[in-house]
Amino acid sequence: MSACAPAGTLLGQTTEYVDTYRPDLLTPIPRSLGRDAIGVHDFRGTDVWRLYEITWINERGLPVAAAGEIRVPATSPCIVESKSLKLYIGSLTQTKIASVEEAARLIARDVSACVGAPVEVLIDDLARWEMPVTRVPGIVLEAECGDLECSVYEPDASLLKAASDEVVEETLSSNLLRSRCPVTGQPDHASIVISYHGRRIDRRALLAYIVSFRRHQGFHEQCCEQIHADIMRVLAPEALSVNCCFTRRGGIDISPFRSTVADLPDPVIRTPRQ
């Protein structure tokens, strides 16, 4: 277990899967646990949770299948622990809810109370829900740097460096981000998109840095924030956005986004692995 892992979560524990409404299942984790570790930081952003297995019963007892998103602002004092969110969504299964709109209001109210800030919930019946799959934009680093030799598998910001003092605006991406849950040690895989305006970043160095998270134990949000903070501290770009699109677990995926210029990526993407 990581030294900065929170106590009292449901992760790694045997739990009962209830199917009637239980908002008390939602477990907050203070963002300060990760942010204290990275030190000085300057970013805004949103955690985009995507839910693929929302279901409840309508007033006639007929099940409804839905999907959608929860958007949690990076300014919230807490994140919601992922297993608790899964169990909470599962607790709606045999709960009578009159409409999609009522379900969205209910989820927004409960998750907002958990994280300590208003969240946005966008859900719809599966017959109407649309979220197209998009390949990661920009230059894919491993496609260009496939002969890179790597030996560092814990985050090391000293790997980062500028290629030159030429100021550029570009988007770089990779499908090789991997970290581990700080409680269970289970692997988390992600595609990462980095857009910046500043001195040209050495692409091989950036890829080596991304790979260095391979054995790191940290929550998704914390990994994204550390990457953003390290690039800002070492390379000081004029503008920087980092979007980490993690694969799903338990019918839920998350894409934390941190930026100096925006609250949400434009557009919000769903990668092929999500």
Backbone hydrogen bonds, N-H to C=O, Kabsch-Sander energy under -0.5 kcal/mol:
donor,donor_aa,acceptor,acceptor_aa,energy
2,S,182,P,-2.7
5,A,2,S,-1.5
13,Q,10,L,-1.9
18,V,16,E,-1.0
25,L,22,R,-1.6
26,L,23,P,-1.4
29,I,79,I,-2.4
31,R,77,P,-2.5
32,S,77,P,-0.5
33,L,30,P,-1.3
34,G,31,R,-1.2
35,R,31,R,-2.2
36,D,32,S,-2.4
38,I,34,G,-1.2
39,G,35,R,-1.3
44,R,259,S,-2.7
46,T,257,F,-1.2
47,D,72,V,-3.1
48,V,46,T,-0.7
48,V,255,S,-1.6
49,W,47,D,-0.8
49,W,70,I,-3.2
50,R,253,D,-2.8
51,L,49,W,-0.5
51,L,68,G,-3.1
52,Y,50,R,-0.5
52,Y,251,G,-2.6
53,E,251,G,-0.6
54,I,66,A,-1.6
56,W,64,V,-1.4
57,I,95,T,-2.1
58,N,62,L,-2.6
61,G,58,N,-2.2
64,V,56,W,-3.0
66,A,54,I,-3.0
67,A,124,D,-2.0
68,G,51,L,-2.2
69,E,122,L,-2.7
70,I,49,W,-2.5
71,R,120,E,-3.2
72,V,47,D,-2.7
72,V,70,I,-0.6
74,A,45,G,-2.5
76,S,73,P,-1.9
78,C,115,V,-1.7
79,I,29,I,-2.8
81,E,27,T,-3.0
81,E,79,I,-0.5
85,L,81,E,-1.7
86,K,82,S,-2.2
87,L,83,K,-2.4
88,Y,84,S,-2.3
89,I,85,L,-2.7
90,G,86,K,-2.2
91,S,87,L,-1.4
92,L,89,I,-1.4
93,T,90,G,-1.7
94,Q,19,D,-3.1
95,T,92,L,-2.0
97,I,57,I,-2.3
97,I,95,T,-0.6
103,A,99,S,-2.0
104,A,100,V,-2.5
105,R,101,E,-2.2
106,L,102,E,-2.4
107,I,103,A,-2.6
108,A,104,A,-2.5
109,R,105,R,-2.4
110,D,106,L,-2.3
111,V,107,I,-2.7
112,S,108,A,-2.1
113,A,109,R,-1.8
114,C,110,D,-1.6
115,V,111,V,-2.5
116,G,112,S,-1.8
117,A,112,S,-1.1
120,E,71,R,-2.0
122,L,69,E,-2.6
123,I,121,V,-0.5
124,D,67,A,-2.4
126,L,65,A,-2.5
128,R,125,D,-2.2
129,W,125,D,-2.0
134,T,270,R,-3.2
139,I,171,T,-2.3
140,V,138,G,-0.5
141,L,139,I,-0.7
141,L,173,S,-3.2
143,A,140,V,-0.8
144,E,140,V,-1.1
144,E,141,L,-0.6
145,C,141,L,-2.6
148,L,145,C,-1.9
153,Y,151,S,-0.5
159,L,156,D,-1.7
160,L,157,A,-1.5
163,A,200,R,-3.1
164,S,200,R,-1.1
168,V,166,E,-0.5
168,V,198,G,-3.1
170,E,196,Y,-1.7
172,L,194,I,-3.1
173,S,139,I,-2.8
174,S,192,I,-2.0
177,L,190,A,-1.0
179,S,188,D,-2.5
180,R,216,H,-2.7
181,C,186,Q,-2.7
185,G,181,C,-1.6
188,D,179,S,-3.0
190,A,177,L,-2.5
191,S,245,C,-1.9
192,I,174,S,-3.0
193,V,243,N,-2.5
194,I,172,L,-3.6
195,S,193,V,-0.5
195,S,241,S,-2.3
196,Y,170,E,-2.2
197,H,239,A,-2.2
198,G,168,V,-2.4
200,R,166,E,-2.1
202,D,161,K,-2.4
203,R,201,I,-0.6
206,L,202,D,-2.3
207,L,203,R,-2.3
208,A,204,R,-2.2
209,Y,205,A,-2.0
210,I,206,L,-2.5
211,V,207,L,-2.5
212,S,208,A,-1.2
213,F,210,I,-1.5
214,R,211,V,-2.1
215,R,153,Y,-1.8
216,H,213,F,-1.3
218,G,180,R,-2.3
218,G,216,H,-0.7
223,C,219,F,-2.4
224,C,220,H,-2.1
225,E,221,E,-2.1
226,Q,222,Q,-2.4
227,I,223,C,-2.3
228,H,224,C,-2.3
229,A,225,E,-2.7
230,D,226,Q,-2.8
231,I,227,I,-2.2
232,M,228,H,-2.2
233,R,229,A,-2.5
234,V,230,D,-2.6
235,L,231,I,-2.4
236,A,231,I,-0.8
236,A,232,M,-1.2
238,E,197,H,-2.1
239,A,197,H,-1.5
241,S,195,S,-2.7
242,V,258,R,-3.2
243,N,193,V,-2.5
244,C,256,P,-2.5
245,C,191,S,-3.5
245,C,243,N,-0.6
246,F,244,C,-1.0
246,F,254,I,-2.1
247,T,189,H,-2.7
248,R,273,R,-0.6
249,R,252,I,-3.1
252,I,249,R,-0.9
253,D,50,R,-2.0
255,S,48,V,-2.2
257,F,46,T,-2.1
258,R,242,V,-2.7
259,S,44,R,-2.4
260,T,240,L,-2.2
269,I,267,P,-0.5
274,Q,271,T,-1.8
